Amino acid sequence: LKQASVNEMSLSEEVDVLNMEIQTVREEKRELEEHFKTLIHEKQKAFEGEISRTKELLKHRATEERNAIEIAIQKNYDVKIQQIRNEMSEKFSAREKDLIE
C-alpha cells in the first residue's frame, strides 16, 4: 500500500511537471509567433519603403528622359529652321542677282 502511494505521488508529480512543460512550450510558441509577426511587419514596411523609393527614382528618370527628348527635338527644330533660313536667303540672293542683271 505504501508502494502504491509512492507511485501515485510520483505519477502526480510527473503529471504536474509535464503540465508545466506544456505551459512553457505554449508560452514559447506564443512568443515565437509574436516575434514572427513583428518580423513580417518589419519586412512589409521595408518592402513598401523600397517600392516607394523605386517609384520616385523611376519618376525622376522619366522626367530626365522627357527633358532630354524635348531638348533634342528643339535642337532638331532649330537646325531645320536655320537650314530653311539659309535656303531662303540663298534663293533671295540669287533672285536679287537675277533682278539686278
Biopython code that builds the backbone (N, CA, C, O; Angstrom):
import numpy as np
from Bio.PDB.StructureBuilder import StructureBuilder

atoms = [
    (1, "LEU", "N", (0.827, -1.198, 0.000)),
    (1, "LEU", "CA", (0.000, 0.000, 0.000)),
    (1, "LEU", "C", (0.863, 1.249, 0.000)),
    (1, "LEU", "O", (0.576, 2.244, -0.666)),
    (2, "LYS", "N", (1.947, 1.150, 0.788)),
    (2, "LYS", "CA", (2.868, 2.278, 0.833)),
    (2, "LYS", "C", (3.507, 2.497, -0.539)),
    (2, "LYS", "O", (3.666, 3.634, -0.983)),
    (3, "GLN", "N", (3.867, 1.413, -1.196)),
    (3, "GLN", "CA", (4.481, 1.485, -2.533)),
    (3, "GLN", "C", (3.516, 2.117, -3.530)),
    (3, "GLN", "O", (3.933, 2.942, -4.344)),
    (4, "ALA", "N", (2.262, 1.758, -3.487)),
    (4, "ALA", "CA", (1.248, 2.315, -4.387)),
    (4, "ALA", "C", (1.101, 3.802, -4.150)),
    (4, "ALA", "O", (0.953, 4.570, -5.101)),
    (5, "SER", "N", (1.139, 4.217, -2.907)),
    (5, "SER", "CA", (1.022, 5.641, -2.573)),
    (5, "SER", "C", (2.215, 6.420, -3.121)),
    (5, "SER", "O", (2.051, 7.523, -3.643)),
    (6, "VAL", "N", (3.406, 5.853, -3.004)),
    (6, "VAL", "CA", (4.616, 6.490, -3.535)),
    (6, "VAL", "C", (4.526, 6.589, -5.055)),
    (6, "VAL", "O", (4.871, 7.611, -5.648)),
    (7, "ASN", "N", (4.050, 5.492, -5.680)),
    (7, "ASN", "CA", (3.901, 5.507, -7.130)),
    (7, "ASN", "C", (2.880, 6.545, -7.578)),
    (7, "ASN", "O", (3.088, 7.243, -8.570)),
    (8, "GLU", "N", (1.765, 6.644, -6.837)),
    (8, "GLU", "CA", (0.753, 7.642, -7.163)),
    (8, "GLU", "C", (1.319, 9.046, -7.017)),
    (8, "GLU", "O", (1.034, 9.922, -7.834)),
    (9, "MET", "N", (2.102, 9.258, -6.004)),
    (9, "MET", "CA", (2.692, 10.563, -5.754)),
    (9, "MET", "C", (3.647, 10.925, -6.877)),
    (9, "MET", "O", (3.632, 12.047, -7.382)),
    (10, "SER", "N", (4.466, 9.980, -7.256)),
    (10, "SER", "CA", (5.414, 10.283, -8.314)),
    (10, "SER", "C", (4.695, 10.472, -9.648)),
    (10, "SER", "O", (5.129, 11.284, -10.466)),
    (11, "LEU", "N", (3.609, 9.741, -9.883)),
    (11, "LEU", "CA", (2.831, 9.944, -11.106)),
    (11, "LEU", "C", (2.184, 11.318, -11.103)),
    (11, "LEU", "O", (2.160, 12.010, -12.121)),
    (12, "SER", "N", (1.672, 11.694, -9.972)),
    (12, "SER", "CA", (1.058, 13.020, -9.843)),
    (12, "SER", "C", (2.098, 14.112, -10.065)),
    (12, "SER", "O", (1.838, 15.112, -10.733)),
    (13, "GLU", "N", (3.259, 13.903, -9.502)),
    (13, "GLU", "CA", (4.334, 14.871, -9.701)),
    (13, "GLU", "C", (4.755, 14.927, -11.171)),
    (13, "GLU", "O", (4.999, 16.007, -11.709)),
    (14, "GLU", "N", (4.838, 13.775, -11.808)),
    (14, "GLU", "CA", (5.200, 13.726, -13.224)),
    (14, "GLU", "C", (4.177, 14.460, -14.076)),
    (14, "GLU", "O", (4.526, 15.175, -15.016)),
    (15, "VAL", "N", (2.894, 14.270, -13.730)),
    (15, "VAL", "CA", (1.828, 14.966, -14.464)),
    (15, "VAL", "C", (1.983, 16.479, -14.281)),
    (15, "VAL", "O", (1.830, 17.243, -15.234)),
    (16, "ASP", "N", (2.282, 16.900, -13.066)),
    (16, "ASP", "CA", (2.481, 18.329, -12.798)),
    (16, "ASP", "C", (3.658, 18.875, -13.605)),
    (16, "ASP", "O", (3.575, 19.950, -14.198)),
    (17, "VAL", "N", (4.741, 18.126, -13.615)),
    (17, "VAL", "CA", (5.926, 18.545, -14.375)),
    (17, "VAL", "C", (5.592, 18.630, -15.862)),
    (17, "VAL", "O", (5.966, 19.587, -16.540)),
    (18, "LEU", "N", (4.889, 17.626, -16.355)),
    (18, "LEU", "CA", (4.505, 17.634, -17.776)),
    (18, "LEU", "C", (3.576, 18.804, -18.090)),
    (18, "LEU", "O", (3.707, 19.442, -19.135)),
    (19, "ASN", "N", (2.646, 19.083, -17.192)),
    (19, "ASN", "CA", (1.750, 20.227, -17.391)),
    (19, "ASN", "C", (2.533, 21.548, -17.420)),
    (19, "ASN", "O", (2.240, 22.434, -18.222)),
    (20, "MET", "N", (3.522, 21.665, -16.543)),
    (20, "MET", "CA", (4.346, 22.880, -16.538)),
    (20, "MET", "C", (5.155, 22.991, -17.835)),
    (20, "MET", "O", (5.303, 24.076, -18.397)),
    (21, "GLU", "N", (5.671, 21.854, -18.295)),
    (21, "GLU", "CA", (6.427, 21.851, -19.548)),
    (21, "GLU", "C", (5.524, 22.228, -20.722)),
    (21, "GLU", "O", (5.935, 22.963, -21.620)),
    (22, "ILE", "N", (4.297, 21.723, -20.707)),
    (22, "ILE", "CA", (3.335, 22.068, -21.762)),
    (22, "ILE", "C", (3.066, 23.569, -21.731)),
    (22, "ILE", "O", (3.032, 24.224, -22.773)),
    (23, "GLN", "N", (2.878, 24.103, -20.542)),
    (23, "GLN", "CA", (2.623, 25.547, -20.409)),
    (23, "GLN", "C", (3.826, 26.353, -20.918)),
    (23, "GLN", "O", (3.665, 27.366, -21.599)),
    (24, "THR", "N", (5.014, 25.890, -20.579)),
    (24, "THR", "CA", (6.231, 26.577, -21.032)),
    (24, "THR", "C", (6.319, 26.551, -22.558)),
    (24, "THR", "O", (6.637, 27.562, -23.184)),
    (25, "VAL", "N", (6.040, 25.406, -23.142)),
    (25, "VAL", "CA", (6.077, 25.273, -24.608)),
    (25, "VAL", "C", (5.040, 26.193, -25.242)),
    (25, "VAL", "O", (5.315, 26.826, -26.262)),
    (26, "ARG", "N", (3.850, 26.273, -24.646)),
    (26, "ARG", "CA", (2.800, 27.161, -25.169)),
    (26, "ARG", "C", (3.248, 28.626, -25.122)),
    (26, "ARG", "O", (3.025, 29.383, -26.067)),
    (27, "GLU", "N", (3.877, 29.013, -24.020)),
    (27, "GLU", "CA", (4.364, 30.387, -23.887)),
    (27, "GLU", "C", (5.458, 30.680, -24.913)),
    (27, "GLU", "O", (5.468, 31.739, -25.540)),
    (28, "GLU", "N", (6.374, 29.732, -25.074)),
    (28, "GLU", "CA", (7.437, 29.909, -26.067)),
    (28, "GLU", "C", (6.851, 30.002, -27.472)),
    (28, "GLU", "O", (7.304, 30.800, -28.292)),
    (29, "LYS", "N", (5.844, 29.183, -27.739)),
    (29, "LYS", "CA", (5.187, 29.217, -29.044)),
    (29, "LYS", "C", (4.553, 30.585, -29.277)),
    (29, "LYS", "O", (4.698, 31.168, -30.352)),
    (30, "ARG", "N", (3.849, 31.095, -28.263)),
    (30, "ARG", "CA", (3.203, 32.404, -28.379)),
    (30, "ARG", "C", (4.256, 33.503, -28.618)),
    (30, "ARG", "O", (4.062, 34.378, -29.462)),
    (31, "GLU", "N", (5.359, 33.450, -27.876)),
    (31, "GLU", "CA", (6.432, 34.435, -28.045)),
    (31, "GLU", "C", (7.026, 34.366, -29.450)),
    (31, "GLU", "O", (7.286, 35.393, -30.077)),
    (32, "LEU", "N", (7.238, 33.143, -29.937)),
    (32, "LEU", "CA", (7.772, 32.979, -31.290)),
    (32, "LEU", "C", (6.800, 33.492, -32.347)),
    (32, "LEU", "O", (7.218, 34.104, -33.330)),
    (33, "GLU", "N", (5.511, 33.246, -32.151)),
    (33, "GLU", "CA", (4.502, 33.749, -33.093)),
    (33, "GLU", "C", (4.493, 35.266, -33.107)),
    (33, "GLU", "O", (4.410, 35.881, -34.171)),
    (34, "GLU", "N", (4.578, 35.874, -31.927)),
    (34, "GLU", "CA", (4.627, 37.341, -31.847)),
    (34, "GLU", "C", (5.875, 37.885, -32.535)),
    (34, "GLU", "O", (5.817, 38.867, -33.275)),
    (35, "HIS", "N", (6.992, 37.235, -32.280)),
    (35, "HIS", "CA", (8.244, 37.660, -32.915)),
    (35, "HIS", "C", (8.148, 37.525, -34.432)),
    (35, "HIS", "O", (8.591, 38.405, -35.170)),
    (36, "PHE", "N", (7.565, 36.412, -34.894)),
    (36, "PHE", "CA", (7.392, 36.180, -36.323)),
    (36, "PHE", "C", (6.508, 37.263, -36.935)),
    (36, "PHE", "O", (6.811, 37.781, -38.010)),
    (37, "LYS", "N", (5.417, 37.604, -36.254)),
    (37, "LYS", "CA", (4.528, 38.669, -36.743)),
    (37, "LYS", "C", (5.267, 39.999, -36.821)),
    (37, "LYS", "O", (5.081, 40.765, -37.767)),
    (38, "THR", "N", (6.096, 40.268, -35.836)),
    (38, "THR", "CA", (6.888, 41.507, -35.841)),
    (38, "THR", "C", (7.842, 41.522, -37.031)),
    (38, "THR", "O", (7.976, 42.533, -37.720)),
    (39, "LEU", "N", (8.503, 40.391, -37.265)),
    (39, "LEU", "CA", (9.424, 40.312, -38.406)),
    (39, "LEU", "C", (8.689, 40.515, -39.727)),
    (39, "LEU", "O", (9.178, 41.218, -40.611)),
    (40, "ILE", "N", (7.530, 39.907, -39.860)),
    (40, "ILE", "CA", (6.739, 40.062, -41.085)),
    (40, "ILE", "C", (6.367, 41.526, -41.271)),
    (40, "ILE", "O", (6.477, 42.066, -42.372)),
    (41, "HIS", "N", (5.927, 42.165, -40.192)),
    (41, "HIS", "CA", (5.531, 43.577, -40.265)),
    (41, "HIS", "C", (6.726, 44.449, -40.667)),
    (41, "HIS", "O", (6.589, 45.338, -41.506)),
    (42, "GLU", "N", (7.884, 44.198, -40.075)),
    (42, "GLU", "CA", (9.081, 44.975, -40.402)),
    (42, "GLU", "C", (9.489, 44.772, -41.858)),
    (42, "GLU", "O", (9.849, 45.727, -42.546)),
    (43, "LYS", "N", (9.430, 43.526, -42.325)),
    (43, "LYS", "CA", (9.779, 43.249, -43.717)),
    (43, "LYS", "C", (8.792, 43.917, -44.663)),
    (43, "LYS", "O", (9.185, 44.439, -45.706)),
    (44, "GLN", "N", (7.506, 43.904, -44.302)),
    (44, "GLN", "CA", (6.480, 44.548, -45.116)),
    (44, "GLN", "C", (6.757, 46.053, -45.218)),
    (44, "GLN", "O", (6.687, 46.628, -46.304)),
    (45, "LYS", "N", (7.068, 46.677, -44.095)),
    (45, "LYS", "CA", (7.360, 48.112, -44.090)),
    (45, "LYS", "C", (8.604, 48.417, -44.929)),
    (45, "LYS", "O", (8.628, 49.391, -45.681)),
    (46, "ALA", "N", (9.630, 47.583, -44.796)),
    (46, "ALA", "CA", (10.851, 47.782, -45.579)),
    (46, "ALA", "C", (10.562, 47.627, -47.071)),
    (46, "ALA", "O", (11.073, 48.389, -47.891)),
    (47, "PHE", "N", (9.746, 46.643, -47.413)),
    (47, "PHE", "CA", (9.386, 46.408, -48.811)),
    (47, "PHE", "C", (8.593, 47.590, -49.370)),
    (47, "PHE", "O", (8.839, 48.042, -50.488)),
    (48, "GLU", "N", (7.638, 48.082, -48.578)),
    (48, "GLU", "CA", (6.860, 49.246, -49.016)),
    (48, "GLU", "C", (7.752, 50.460, -49.208)),
    (48, "GLU", "O", (7.569, 51.229, -50.152)),
    (49, "GLY", "N", (8.723, 50.633, -48.307)),
    (49, "GLY", "CA", (9.666, 51.743, -48.438)),
    (49, "GLY", "C", (10.502, 51.616, -49.702)),
    (49, "GLY", "O", (10.743, 52.603, -50.397)),
    (50, "GLU", "N", (10.937, 50.412, -49.994)),
    (50, "GLU", "CA", (11.731, 50.168, -51.203)),
    (50, "GLU", "C", (10.904, 50.440, -52.456)),
    (50, "GLU", "O", (11.403, 51.033, -53.413)),
    (51, "ILE", "N", (9.650, 50.012, -52.455)),
    (51, "ILE", "CA", (8.770, 50.276, -53.595)),
    (51, "ILE", "C", (8.586, 51.776, -53.779)),
    (51, "ILE", "O", (8.618, 52.274, -54.905)),
    (52, "SER", "N", (8.395, 52.492, -52.688)),
    (52, "SER", "CA", (8.209, 53.941, -52.748)),
    (52, "SER", "C", (9.456, 54.620, -53.320)),
    (52, "SER", "O", (9.350, 55.501, -54.173)),
    (53, "ARG", "N", (10.628, 54.211, -52.854)),
    (53, "ARG", "CA", (11.881, 54.789, -53.369)),
    (53, "ARG", "C", (12.052, 54.467, -54.853)),
    (53, "ARG", "O", (12.498, 55.315, -55.625)),
    (54, "THR", "N", (11.701, 53.249, -55.250)),
    (54, "THR", "CA", (11.813, 52.851, -56.650)),
    (54, "THR", "C", (10.878, 53.680, -57.525)),
    (54, "THR", "O", (11.259, 54.109, -58.614)),
    (55, "LYS", "N", (9.650, 53.906, -57.046)),
    (55, "LYS", "CA", (8.705, 54.737, -57.802)),
    (55, "LYS", "C", (9.254, 56.147, -57.996)),
    (55, "LYS", "O", (9.190, 56.699, -59.094)),
    (56, "GLU", "N", (9.791, 56.724, -56.929)),
    (56, "GLU", "CA", (10.352, 58.076, -57.023)),
    (56, "GLU", "C", (11.528, 58.114, -57.997)),
    (56, "GLU", "O", (11.659, 59.049, -58.788)),
    (57, "LEU", "N", (12.372, 57.105, -57.934)),
    (57, "LEU", "CA", (13.513, 57.034, -58.843)),
    (57, "LEU", "C", (13.043, 56.940, -60.293)),
    (57, "LEU", "O", (13.583, 57.614, -61.170)),
    (58, "LEU", "N", (12.034, 56.102, -60.541)),
    (58, "LEU", "CA", (11.504, 55.954, -61.899)),
    (58, "LEU", "C", (10.874, 57.250, -62.393)),
    (58, "LEU", "O", (11.038, 57.619, -63.556)),
    (59, "LYS", "N", (10.155, 57.940, -61.515)),
    (59, "LYS", "CA", (9.565, 59.233, -61.899)),
    (59, "LYS", "C", (10.665, 60.223, -62.270)),
    (59, "LYS", "O", (10.567, 60.939, -63.267)),
    (60, "HIS", "N", (11.715, 60.249, -61.449)),
    (60, "HIS", "CA", (12.829, 61.165, -61.705)),
    (60, "HIS", "C", (13.504, 60.842, -63.041)),
    (60, "HIS", "O", (13.792, 61.743, -63.828)),
    (61, "ARG", "N", (13.751, 59.568, -63.289)),
    (61, "ARG", "CA", (14.377, 59.161, -64.550)),
    (61, "ARG", "C", (13.488, 59.486, -65.742)),
    (61, "ARG", "O", (13.973, 59.940, -66.778)),
    (62, "ALA", "N", (12.187, 59.254, -65.594)),
    (62, "ALA", "CA", (11.258, 59.557, -66.684)),
    (62, "ALA", "C", (11.266, 61.050, -66.992)),
    (62, "ALA", "O", (11.235, 61.446, -68.157)),
    (63, "THR", "N", (11.306, 61.877, -65.953)),
    (63, "THR", "CA", (11.352, 63.328, -66.149)),
    (63, "THR", "C", (12.643, 63.728, -66.863)),
    (63, "THR", "O", (12.621, 64.542, -67.786)),
    (64, "GLU", "N", (13.762, 63.155, -66.435)),
    (64, "GLU", "CA", (15.042, 63.467, -67.078)),
    (64, "GLU", "C", (15.027, 63.052, -68.549)),
    (64, "GLU", "O", (15.480, 63.803, -69.413)),
    (65, "GLU", "N", (14.512, 61.869, -68.829)),
    (65, "GLU", "CA", (14.464, 61.396, -70.215)),
    (65, "GLU", "C", (13.543, 62.267, -71.066)),
    (65, "GLU", "O", (13.870, 62.590, -72.208)),
    (66, "ARG", "N", (12.387, 62.647, -70.508)),
    (66, "ARG", "CA", (11.459, 63.511, -71.238)),
    (66, "ARG", "C", (12.122, 64.858, -71.541)),
    (66, "ARG", "O", (12.007, 65.379, -72.650)),
    (67, "ASN", "N", (12.810, 65.409, -70.551)),
    (67, "ASN", "CA", (13.509, 66.683, -70.765)),
    (67, "ASN", "C", (14.588, 66.546, -71.840)),
    (67, "ASN", "O", (14.742, 67.431, -72.682)),
    (68, "ALA", "N", (15.327, 65.451, -71.814)),
    (68, "ALA", "CA", (16.376, 65.229, -72.816)),
    (68, "ALA", "C", (15.767, 65.109, -74.210)),
    (68, "ALA", "O", (16.312, 65.645, -75.175)),
    (69, "ILE", "N", (14.650, 64.416, -74.318)),
    (69, "ILE", "CA", (13.978, 64.269, -75.620)),
    (69, "ILE", "C", (13.479, 65.623, -76.112)),
    (69, "ILE", "O", (13.625, 65.951, -77.290)),
    (70, "GLU", "N", (12.886, 66.415, -75.206)),
    (70, "GLU", "CA", (12.396, 67.740, -75.590)),
    (70, "GLU", "C", (13.540, 68.631, -76.071)),
    (70, "GLU", "O", (13.388, 69.368, -77.045)),
    (71, "ILE", "N", (14.678, 68.563, -75.393)),
    (71, "ILE", "CA", (15.844, 69.353, -75.800)),
    (71, "ILE", "C", (16.326, 68.901, -77.178)),
    (71, "ILE", "O", (16.626, 69.729, -78.038)),
    (72, "ALA", "N", (16.400, 67.585, -77.384)),
    (72, "ALA", "CA", (16.845, 67.059, -78.685)),
    (72, "ALA", "C", (15.886, 67.473, -79.794)),
    (72, "ALA", "O", (16.324, 67.845, -80.883)),
    (73, "ILE", "N", (14.585, 67.413, -79.529)),
    (73, "ILE", "CA", (13.603, 67.821, -80.535)),
    (73, "ILE", "C", (13.762, 69.302, -80.847)),
    (73, "ILE", "O", (13.737, 69.707, -82.009)),
    (74, "GLN", "N", (13.925, 70.103, -79.807)),
    (74, "GLN", "CA", (14.092, 71.544, -80.025)),
    (74, "GLN", "C", (15.350, 71.842, -80.836)),
    (74, "GLN", "O", (15.336, 72.709, -81.709)),
    (75, "LYS", "N", (16.429, 71.130, -80.550)),
    (75, "LYS", "CA", (17.663, 71.328, -81.326)),
    (75, "LYS", "C", (17.438, 70.955, -82.788)),
    (75, "LYS", "O", (17.903, 71.652, -83.690)),
    (76, "ASN", "N", (16.716, 69.841, -83.021)),
    (76, "ASN", "CA", (16.424, 69.444, -84.402)),
    (76, "ASN", "C", (15.591, 70.504, -85.109)),
    (76, "ASN", "O", (15.839, 70.824, -86.271)),
    (77, "TYR", "N", (14.588, 71.055, -84.391)),
    (77, "TYR", "CA", (13.778, 72.128, -84.980)),
    (77, "TYR", "C", (14.638, 73.338, -85.297)),
    (77, "TYR", "O", (14.510, 73.936, -86.365)),
    (78, "ASP", "N", (15.514, 73.697, -84.370)),
    (78, "ASP", "CA", (16.384, 74.858, -84.579)),
    (78, "ASP", "C", (17.274, 74.654, -85.796)),
    (78, "ASP", "O", (17.468, 75.577, -86.587)),
    (79, "VAL", "N", (17.820, 73.443, -85.952)),
    (79, "VAL", "CA", (18.670, 73.146, -87.110)),
    (79, "VAL", "C", (17.858, 73.237, -88.396)),
    (79, "VAL", "O", (18.313, 73.825, -89.377)),
    (80, "LYS", "N", (16.667, 72.663, -88.398)),
    (80, "LYS", "CA", (15.811, 72.700, -89.595)),
    (80, "LYS", "C", (15.441, 74.149, -89.949)),
    (80, "LYS", "O", (15.487, 74.549, -91.112)),
    (81, "ILE", "N", (15.077, 74.917, -88.928)),
    (81, "ILE", "CA", (14.717, 76.323, -89.177)),
    (81, "ILE", "C", (15.902, 77.073, -89.763)),
    (81, "ILE", "O", (15.736, 77.855, -90.699)),
    (82, "GLN", "N", (17.082, 76.849, -89.230)),
    (82, "GLN", "CA", (18.271, 77.529, -89.746)),
    (82, "GLN", "C", (18.559, 77.098, -91.191)),
    (82, "GLN", "O", (18.945, 77.921, -92.021)),
    (83, "GLN", "N", (18.370, 75.812, -91.482)),
    (83, "GLN", "CA", (18.573, 75.339, -92.850)),
    (83, "GLN", "C", (17.592, 76.013, -93.801)),
    (83, "GLN", "O", (17.970, 76.426, -94.897)),
    (84, "ILE", "N", (16.342, 76.124, -93.387)),
    (84, "ILE", "CA", (15.325, 76.772, -94.229)),
    (84, "ILE", "C", (15.676, 78.243, -94.418)),
    (84, "ILE", "O", (15.555, 78.770, -95.524)),
    (85, "ARG", "N", (16.101, 78.898, -93.367)),
    (85, "ARG", "CA", (16.503, 80.313, -93.469)),
    (85, "ARG", "C", (17.663, 80.467, -94.442)),
    (85, "ARG", "O", (17.678, 81.371, -95.277)),
    (86, "ASN", "N", (18.639, 79.563, -94.320)),
    (86, "ASN", "CA", (19.796, 79.643, -95.225)),
    (86, "ASN", "C", (19.363, 79.430, -96.680)),
    (86, "ASN", "O", (19.813, 80.137, -97.582)),
    (87, "GLU", "N", (18.485, 78.446, -96.895)),
    (87, "GLU", "CA", (17.996, 78.182, -98.255)),
    (87, "GLU", "C", (17.229, 79.383, -98.798)),
    (87, "GLU", "O", (17.414, 79.789, -99.945)),
    (88, "MET", "N", (16.362, 79.943, -97.951)),
    (88, "MET", "CA", (15.577, 81.111, -98.386)),
    (88, "MET", "C", (16.498, 82.294, -98.681)),
    (88, "MET", "O", (16.291, 83.028, -99.647)),
    (89, "SER", "N", (17.503, 82.469, -97.849)),
    (89, "SER", "CA", (18.447, 83.576, -98.049)),
    (89, "SER", "C", (19.194, 83.389, -99.369)),
    (89, "SER", "O", (19.389, 84.346, -100.120)),
    (90, "GLU", "N", (19.610, 82.152, -99.646)),
    (90, "GLU", "CA", (20.301, 81.875, -100.903)),
    (90, "GLU", "C", (19.379, 82.132, -102.097)),
    (90, "GLU", "O", (19.806, 82.694, -103.105)),
    (91, "LYS", "N", (18.120, 81.721, -101.980)),
    (91, "LYS", "CA", (17.157, 81.942, -103.065)),
    (91, "LYS", "C", (16.931, 83.427, -103.288)),
    (91, "LYS", "O", (16.903, 83.899, -104.424)),
    (92, "PHE", "N", (16.768, 84.164, -102.184)),
    (92, "PHE", "CA", (16.558, 85.612, -102.337)),
    (92, "PHE", "C", (17.787, 86.284, -102.940)),
    (92, "PHE", "O", (17.675, 87.174, -103.782)),
    (93, "SER", "N", (18.967, 85.839, -102.492)),
    (93, "SER", "CA", (20.188, 86.431, -103.042)),
    (93, "SER", "C", (20.291, 86.120, -104.540)),
    (93, "SER", "O", (20.637, 86.994, -105.335)),
    (94, "ALA", "N", (19.995, 84.903, -104.911)),
    (94, "ALA", "CA", (20.048, 84.519, -106.321)),
    (94, "ALA", "C", (19.028, 85.323, -107.113)),
    (94, "ALA", "O", (19.311, 85.744, -108.235)),
    (95, "ARG", "N", (17.853, 85.539, -106.549)),
    (95, "ARG", "CA", (16.797, 86.277, -107.244)),
    (95, "ARG", "C", (17.182, 87.754, -107.391)),
    (95, "ARG", "O", (16.942, 88.382, -108.422)),
    (96, "GLU", "N", (17.797, 88.291, -106.307)),
    (96, "GLU", "CA", (18.230, 89.685, -106.374)),
    (96, "GLU", "C", (19.276, 89.845, -107.489)),
    (96, "GLU", "O", (19.253, 90.817, -108.243)),
    (97, "LYS", "N", (20.179, 88.887, -107.573)),
    (97, "LYS", "CA", (21.204, 88.949, -108.614)),
    (97, "LYS", "C", (20.551, 88.920, -109.984)),
    (97, "LYS", "O", (20.925, 89.668, -110.888)),
    (98, "ASP", "N", (19.550, 88.025, -110.120)),
    (98, "ASP", "CA", (18.839, 87.928, -111.407)),
    (98, "ASP", "C", (18.138, 89.261, -111.721)),
    (98, "ASP", "O", (18.163, 89.716, -112.865)),
    (99, "LEU", "N", (17.527, 89.872, -110.733)),
    (99, "LEU", "CA", (16.807, 91.111, -110.949)),
    (99, "LEU", "C", (17.765, 92.260, -111.263)),
    (99, "LEU", "O", (17.456, 93.132, -112.075)),
    (100, "ILE", "N", (18.908, 92.252, -110.624)),
    (100, "ILE", "CA", (19.890, 93.307, -110.865)),
    (100, "ILE", "C", (20.465, 93.185, -112.265)),
    (100, "ILE", "O", (20.685, 94.197, -112.930)),
    (101, "GLU", "N", (20.703, 92.007, -112.708)),
    (101, "GLU", "CA", (21.292, 91.779, -114.037)),
    (101, "GLU", "C", (20.241, 91.935, -115.039)),
    (101, "GLU", "O", (20.500, 91.790, -116.233)),
]
sb = StructureBuilder()
sb.init_structure("model")
sb.init_model(0)
sb.init_chain("A")
sb.init_seg("    ")
for serial, (resi, resn, name, xyz) in enumerate(atoms, 1):
    if name == "N":
        sb.init_residue(resn, " ", resi, " ")
    sb.init_atom(name, np.array(xyz, "f"), 0.0, 1.0, " ", f" {name:<3s}", serial, name[0])
structure = sb.get_structure()
